[in-house]
Amino acid sequence: MSVVEVDENEQGLSARTQGGQPVGPESPTTGVTRQSEIATWTQDVSTEGKLVAAGRTGRGTGAHRTGSLSQTALLLGHTGERLPTGAGGRVTAPCVPCTTAPERTPFMKVVVIGGTGLIGSKVVSKLNAHGHEAVAASPNTGVNTLTGEGLAEVLQGAQVVVDVSNSPSWEDDAVMNFFRTCTGNLMKANADAGVTHHVALSIVGTDRLPENGYFRAKLAQEELIKASGIPYSIVHATQFFEFVNGIADAGTEGDTVRIAPVKFQPIYSDDVATAVARTAAGEPLNGVVEIAGPDVFRFDDLVRDVLTSQNDSRKVVADPHARYYGSELQDDSLVPGPGAQLAATRFADWFARQR
Ligand SMILES: NC(=O)c1ccc[n+]([C@@H]2O[C@H](COP(=O)([O-])OP(=O)(O)OC[C@H]3O[C@@H](n4cnc5c(N)ncnc54)[C@H](OP(=O)(O)O)[C@@H]3O)[C@@H](O)[C@H]2O)c1
């Protein structure tokens, strides 16, 4: 299997836009605010969990780095040029160092709402490993943002709140009620407790797919955060590697899985947690940062490869009208803009470790 590598600067992170210019706090091309404070974060893993420079061109250019489980079909550098392939198919792309800013304060109390979940438990571990006091808050620890139970108590003395909670039900009304009510309760409790940075994890493309009830609810969550007056950072991630089987199940009718043949750029949950933890340790962005995995796949190809590798007999059909949780997809619906930060962990490497 060929592997693409992108050089990193000494802090393990690089940032640049299409065309190679470093990205400032506000990207005029995307309206997306980039995370500038992350370079001083000491990474607790070697290759996993590092964000690297965007090794692809932006939306609409028609050129991007693509991958499949079996091979990387096209290897492109930051500006879309085909890169020379080194020994073993490894490719090195040039990078521009990102801006460096110190962490906010050395040690903070960070309450992680949803801190017992897939992302939340990793965020808690990473923040604690980095010297902060991270507290997991969820119904299992006596904190319920839907009812407000335990919220005021857990927020006492907290400077930062990270919200990586998720609704138990994804039914349209239920998920909207969850994110609206929880976020409303949370932002009020934040204000009462004097919290100075609210970080939330959301999804790339929440404003692009209004027929997707889950995306609508995440957009409502984001709007409540922005309107709250509390300094905030919103991390937009693409779909987690772990979510691909769930997507296949959601697209299944009988023995057939219908998936739109569009770009798909999933990311490893551990890399998401690193980005969220770094963001929580930094100054508020009062904006959105986009993160994604290193490879762009065709959605149906990846789902087909995964199911085949798992000896799953379902047939994956490329259907341009297949709905993704209620929405038809355009080619770029699920992928980030050119200012996105790309994580290091490749799907194929992660998938090989699952077997
Ligand atoms: N799946 C993806 O591909 C994807 C992509 C981008 C962004 N995201 C976002 O990532 C976030 C985290 O997802 P995840 O997969 O890590 O979630 P998860 O594993 O399902 O965990 C959900 C967490 O939410 C907590 N929770 C549920 N109800 C709660 C309530 N009433 N009050 C407080 N906490 C509550 C749960 O607590 P208990 O353990 O106590 O039940 C659990 O800790 C979500 O907001 C999601 O929108 C997901």
The ligand as an SDF file (V2000), in Angstrom:
LIG
                    3D

 48 52  0  0  0  0  0  0  0  0999 V2000
  -19.6820   11.0180   13.9080 N   0  0  0  0  0  0  0  0  0  0  0  0
  -18.9880   11.8500   13.1460 C   0  0  0  0  0  0  0  0  0  0  0  0
  -18.4590   11.4440   12.1090 O   0  0  0  0  0  0  0  0  0  0  0  0
  -18.8390   13.3040   13.5600 C   0  0  0  0  0  0  0  0  0  0  0  0
  -18.1620   14.1740   12.7150 C   0  0  0  0  0  0  0  0  0  0  0  0
  -17.9640   15.4890   13.1290 C   0  0  0  0  0  0  0  0  0  0  0  0
  -18.4590   15.8950   14.3700 C   0  0  0  0  0  0  0  0  0  0  0  0
  -19.1390   15.0180   15.1880 N   0  0  0  0  0  0  0  0  0  0  0  0
  -19.6010   15.4950   16.5040 C   0  0  0  0  0  0  0  0  0  0  0  0
  -18.7790   14.9430   17.4960 O   0  0  0  0  0  0  0  0  0  0  0  0
  -19.4470   15.0190   18.7410 C   0  0  0  0  0  0  0  0  0  0  0  0
  -19.0580   13.8440   19.6020 C   0  0  0  0  0  0  0  0  0  0  0  0
  -19.4330   12.6400   18.9760 O   0  0  0  0  0  0  0  0  0  0  0  0
  -19.0560   11.2380   19.6400 P   0  0  0  0  0  0  0  0  0  0  0  0
  -19.1400   10.2340   18.5460 O   0  0  0  0  0  0  0  0  0  0  0  0
  -17.8060   11.3460   20.4410 O   0  0  0  0  0  0  0  0  0  0  0  0
  -20.2900   11.0210   20.6290 O   0  0  0  0  0  0  0  0  0  0  0  0
  -20.5980    9.7450   21.5380 P   0  0  0  0  0  0  0  0  0  0  0  0
  -19.4570    8.7990   21.5830 O   0  0  0  0  0  0  0  0  0  0  0  0
  -21.9360    9.2320   21.1460 O   0  0  0  0  0  0  0  0  0  0  0  0
  -20.7130   10.3810   22.9990 O   0  0  0  0  0  0  0  0  0  0  0  0
  -21.7970   11.1970   23.3260 C   0  0  0  0  0  0  0  0  0  0  0  0
  -21.5180   11.8440   24.6640 C   0  0  0  0  0  0  0  0  0  0  0  0
  -22.6030   12.7550   24.9260 O   0  0  0  0  0  0  0  0  0  0  0  0
  -22.9890   12.5520   26.2620 C   0  0  0  0  0  0  0  0  0  0  0  0
  -24.3700   12.9570   26.4630 N   0  0  0  0  0  0  0  0  0  0  0  0
  -25.5050   12.4010   25.9660 C   0  0  0  0  0  0  0  0  0  0  0  0
  -26.5840   13.0520   26.4510 N   0  0  0  0  0  0  0  0  0  0  0  0
  -26.1080   14.0380   27.2560 C   0  0  0  0  0  0  0  0  0  0  0  0
  -26.7260   15.0290   28.0520 C   0  0  0  0  0  0  0  0  0  0  0  0
  -28.0670   15.1380   28.1470 N   0  0  0  0  0  0  0  0  0  0  0  0
  -25.9420   15.8670   28.7770 N   0  0  0  0  0  0  0  0  0  0  0  0
  -24.5920   15.7670   28.7160 C   0  0  0  0  0  0  0  0  0  0  0  0
  -23.9520   14.8490   27.9640 N   0  0  0  0  0  0  0  0  0  0  0  0
  -24.7160   13.9840   27.2610 C   0  0  0  0  0  0  0  0  0  0  0  0
  -22.8190   11.0540   26.4970 C   0  0  0  0  0  0  0  0  0  0  0  0
  -22.7850   10.8070   27.8830 O   0  0  0  0  0  0  0  0  0  0  0  0
  -23.0800    9.3710   28.5600 P   0  0  0  0  0  0  0  0  0  0  0  0
  -21.8930    8.5040   28.2380 O   0  0  0  0  0  0  0  0  0  0  0  0
  -23.1980    9.6590   30.0210 O   0  0  0  0  0  0  0  0  0  0  0  0
  -24.3530    8.8740   27.9370 O   0  0  0  0  0  0  0  0  0  0  0  0
  -21.4550   10.8620   25.8340 C   0  0  0  0  0  0  0  0  0  0  0  0
  -20.4210   11.2480   26.7070 O   0  0  0  0  0  0  0  0  0  0  0  0
  -20.9400   15.1640   18.4100 C   0  0  0  0  0  0  0  0  0  0  0  0
  -21.3780   16.4410   18.8300 O   0  0  0  0  0  0  0  0  0  0  0  0
  -20.9980   15.0640   16.9030 C   0  0  0  0  0  0  0  0  0  0  0  0
  -21.9660   15.9270   16.3550 O   0  0  0  0  0  0  0  0  0  0  0  0
  -19.3220   13.7460   14.8000 C   0  0  0  0  0  0  0  0  0  0  0  0
  1  2  1  0
  2  3  2  0
  2  4  1  0
  4  5  1  0
  4 48  2  0
  5  6  2  0
  6  7  1  0
  7  8  2  0
  8  9  1  0
  8 48  1  0
  9 10  1  0
  9 46  1  0
 10 11  1  0
 11 12  1  0
 11 44  1  0
 12 13  1  0
 13 14  1  0
 14 15  2  0
 14 16  1  0
 14 17  1  0
 17 18  1  0
 18 19  2  0
 18 20  1  0
 18 21  1  0
 21 22  1  0
 22 23  1  0
 23 24  1  0
 23 42  1  0
 24 25  1  0
 25 26  1  0
 25 36  1  0
 26 27  1  0
 26 35  1  0
 27 28  2  0
 28 29  1  0
 29 30  1  0
 29 35  2  0
 30 31  1  0
 30 32  2  0
 32 33  1  0
 33 34  2  0
 34 35  1  0
 36 37  1  0
 36 42  1  0
 37 38  1  0
 38 39  2  0
 38 40  1  0
 38 41  1  0
 42 43  1  0
 44 45  1  0
 44 46  1  0
 46 47  1  0
M  CHG  2   8   1  16  -1
M  END
$$$$
